[in-house]
Amino acid sequence: MSTTIKLIAAASSAGILLAGNASAQDLLVRIGHVSPLSGPSAHMGKDTEEGARMAVDELNAKGVTIGGKKAKFELLSEDDAGEPKQATTVAQKLVDAKVNGVIGHMNSGTTIPSSKIYSDAGIPEISPSATNPQYTMQGYKTAFRVVANDGQLGGTLGRYAVQMLKAKNIAVIDDRTAYGQGVADEFVKGATGKLASAKIVSRQYTTDKATNFSAILTTIKSTNPDLIFFGGMDAVGGPMLKQIKQLGLKVKFMGGDGICSTDLAQLAGDAIGEGNVICAEAGGVEEGKKADLVKFKANFSKKYGHEVVLNAPYAYDGVMTMVAAMQKANSAEPAKYLPELAKINHKGVTGEIAFDARGDIRDGTLTLYTYKGGKRELIAVTH
């Protein structure tokens, strides 16, 4: 090799080393995100992904530092299609990619089995939407959620159905998923417990991919209910409402956060009715504290060109809460920031975020909605 070539090679090598040293000053923080990005609930899964991505984009724009190093945040988003088996596969993929934390999963049925994989790897996981109590009852120190659980949500809806809607004869349908069955069971407890006295006249089951409900609705019609509760998602709830109308069933229709999306009115068409559907979001901000959430929703719409579907603000808060814990710990290493996450008190767009010993959000709120004029309309925020 000639002297000239050697000098060029040496200079190139030095340049590479310098570039390497410069980039080494940055701290790469990989945040995993998992939701159904395909299948019937893809619109809701995309909503959580967009909420998480919005947080990551804002953090990168601010130039956040962790332990004296400028952090560069990267979102690794995976699709679990709402399927438990696929969920565990992508969870392991994120573990293998050495993510620093995970926002997800969206569904209880995917979050629960995946949580063991993250726990075994010591990676903190914050679900923006999984409400089944079992998720945080497994004893995993890495499992957190930023929304109320089914015990709070289903129970409140059950009592509301009896005390406020005066429902006496109730039919219950669930989609047999961990979420759908869980929220339906808690609703039944709330509607038939000490503070309420409804009669469950029919208990029916479907799937999270069903489109034809004529058999179970015909059975329900014969029991003359005044309210139907559905434990499931809006992609099934919308078509179900259409078939309820076609059968001439004059009933109130109620569900949990799975149906409580801005898309339900479009999925149900004119079967949505006026004030006929009541649902609850597992979260919400009380009057007088909504400025940050209103601002978030406006910024979200400006960024993506459409409204929040349901859980985007909770995914956004999940990322921001996780990063706040990293900053307090001066480290993005899971083992180092996990203790800070467990005792965090973070002001999010969805309210104050702090966790109890299980990883459930403290003082979780619920927001009751109905639909009028094809739009979701607030009824009340409650605890």
Secondary structure as the mmCIF struct_conf table of DSSP 4:
data_model
#
loop_
_struct_conf.conf_type_id
_struct_conf.id
_struct_conf.beg_label_comp_id
_struct_conf.beg_label_asym_id
_struct_conf.beg_label_seq_id
_struct_conf.end_label_comp_id
_struct_conf.end_label_asym_id
_struct_conf.end_label_seq_id
HELX_RH_AL_P HELX_RH_AL_P1 THR A 3 ALA A 24
TURN_TY1_P TURN_TY1_P1 GLN A 25 GLN A 25
STRN STRN1 ASP A 26 SER A 35
BEND BEND1 SER A 38 GLY A 39
TURN_TY1_P TURN_TY1_P2 PRO A 40 SER A 41
HELX_RH_AL_P HELX_RH_AL_P2 ALA A 42 LYS A 62
TURN_TY1_P TURN_TY1_P3 GLY A 63 GLY A 63
STRN STRN2 THR A 65 ILE A 66
TURN_TY1_P TURN_TY1_P4 GLY A 67 GLY A 68
STRN STRN3 LYS A 69 ASP A 79
TURN_TY1_P TURN_TY1_P5 ALA A 81 GLY A 82
HELX_RH_AL_P HELX_RH_AL_P3 PRO A 84 ASP A 96
TURN_TY1_P TURN_TY1_P6 ALA A 97 LYS A 98
BEND BEND2 ASN A 100 ASN A 100
STRN STRN4 GLY A 101 ILE A 103
BEND BEND3 MET A 106 ASN A 107
HELX_RH_AL_P HELX_RH_AL_P4 SER A 108 ALA A 121
TURN_TY1_P TURN_TY1_P7 GLY A 122 GLY A 122
STRN STRN5 GLU A 125 SER A 127
BEND BEND4 PRO A 128 SER A 129
TURN_TY1_P TURN_TY1_P8 PRO A 133 PRO A 133
HELX_RH_AL_P HELX_RH_AL_P5 GLN A 134 MET A 137
BEND BEND5 GLN A 138 GLN A 138
TURN_TY1_P TURN_TY1_P9 LYS A 141 THR A 142
STRN STRN6 ALA A 143 ARG A 145
BEND BEND6 VAL A 146 VAL A 147
HELX_RH_AL_P HELX_RH_AL_P6 ASP A 150 GLN A 163
TURN_TY1_P TURN_TY1_P10 MET A 164 MET A 164
BEND BEND7 LEU A 165 LEU A 165
STRN STRN7 ASN A 169 ASP A 174
BEND BEND8 ARG A 176 THR A 177
HELX_RH_AL_P HELX_RH_AL_P7 ALA A 178 THR A 192
BEND BEND9 GLY A 193 GLY A 193
TURN_TY1_P TURN_TY1_P11 LYS A 194 LEU A 195
STRN STRN8 LYS A 199 TYR A 205
TURN_TY1_P TURN_TY1_P12 ASP A 208 LYS A 209
HELX_RH_AL_P HELX_RH_AL_P8 SER A 214 LYS A 221
TURN_TY1_P TURN_TY1_P13 SER A 222 THR A 223
BEND BEND10 ASP A 226 ASP A 226
STRN STRN9 LEU A 227 GLY A 231
BEND BEND11 GLY A 232 GLY A 232
HELX_RH_AL_P HELX_RH_AL_P9 ASP A 234 GLN A 246
TURN_TY1_P TURN_TY1_P14 LEU A 247 GLY A 248
STRN STRN10 LYS A 252 GLY A 255
TURN_TY1_P TURN_TY1_P15 ASP A 257 ILE A 259
BEND BEND12 SER A 261 SER A 261
TURN_TY1_P TURN_TY1_P16 THR A 262 ASP A 263
HELX_RH_AL_P HELX_RH_AL_P10 LEU A 264 ALA A 268
HELX_RH_3T_P HELX_RH_3T_P1 GLY A 269 ILE A 272
BEND BEND13 GLU A 274 GLY A 275
STRN STRN11 VAL A 277 GLU A 281
BEND BEND14 ALA A 282 ALA A 282
TURN_TY1_P TURN_TY1_P17 GLU A 287 GLY A 288
BEND BEND15 LYS A 289 LYS A 289
HELX_RH_AL_P HELX_RH_AL_P11 ALA A 291 TYR A 304
BEND BEND16 GLY A 305 HIS A 306
BEND BEND17 LEU A 310 ASN A 311
HELX_RH_AL_P HELX_RH_AL_P12 ALA A 312 ALA A 329
TURN_TY1_P TURN_TY1_P18 ASN A 330 ASN A 330
HELX_RH_AL_P HELX_RH_AL_P13 PRO A 334 ALA A 342
TURN_TY1_P TURN_TY1_P19 LYS A 343 LYS A 343
STRN STRN12 HIS A 346 GLY A 348
TURN_TY1_P TURN_TY1_P20 VAL A 349 THR A 350
STRN STRN13 GLY A 351 ILE A 353
STRN STRN14 PHE A 355 PHE A 355
TURN_TY1_P TURN_TY1_P21 ALA A 357 ARG A 358
BEND BEND18 GLY A 359 GLY A 359
HELX_LH_PP_P HELX_LH_PP_P1 ASP A 360 ASP A 360
STRN STRN15 ILE A 361 ILE A 361
TURN_TY1_P TURN_TY1_P22 ARG A 362 ASP A 363
STRN STRN16 LEU A 366 LYS A 372
TURN_TY1_P TURN_TY1_P23 GLY A 373 GLY A 374
STRN STRN17 LYS A 375 THR A 382
#
